[in-house]
Amino acid sequence: MYNRKKPLEEIPEENTKVWTCETEGCNSWMRDNFAFDHVPTCLICHEPMVSGEKMLPALNNSNSDMKTLKKGTPIM
């Protein structure tokens, strides 16, 4: 039988700066360009995170500097 599926295109990967949780057993991590703090805390276990790198698919963030944005919603 002939199957005419399109071949999957390769997604380009690049070495990306990430923050990973340093707590043993916690697998939480986030991209540096999506972090709001200069040294973020883990959203799952609320422990400090350490800087590192991972090979991840290339992703563009339109907000170039998330760390300067104000967090939260203002209450009137």
N, C-alpha and C positions, 0 to 999 in steps of 0.2 A: 504494500500500500504506500502511496506517495503522500507525504506530509509537507505542506508548503508554508511552514512557519518561518517568519523572519528571524534571521540570526540576531542574537542579543548583541547590542553594541557595547563595547568596553567603556566603563566609566573611568575617566582619568583620576588617579589617586595622587595625593601629595603628602609630604611630611607636614603635619599640622601640630601647632602648639596646643596642648590640652592641660586641664587640671584634673587630677585623679585623687580620689579619697585615699588617705593614708591608713584608714582603719582596716584591720584584717577582717576579711569576709565581706566587706562592702565593695561592690563593683562600680560605684558611681563615678562618672567623669563628665566633663563638659569642654567644649572648644573655648579657647581663650578669647576669641573675638566675639563670643556670645555671653561672656561673664560680665556681671555688673560691677564686681569688686576687683580691686587689684590683687587681693589674695582671698578668693571666695571660700565659704564654708560649704560642706556637703549638705545638699537639700534633704537627704535621707536620714543621716545619723548626726548631723550638725557638728561634725569634727572638721578640723582644718584640712585643706587640700594642698597637694604638692604639684609643682609644674613638671611637665614632661612632654613627650611627642608621640604621635601615633600616625600610621599611614591610613588616611581616610579619604573618601571621595572629595574632590574639589567642590567647595561650596562658597558662594559669595554672600557676604553680609552687607546690606545696603547702608546700615548704620555703622560707620567705620569706627566710632569710639563709643561703645556701649557704657564704658566706665564713667563718662561725664554726664550721662542722662540721670534725671532724678527718678528715684524708685517710689513706687506706691501711687496712690490716687489722692490728690488734695481734697480735704474735707472743708466744705464751705460753711 
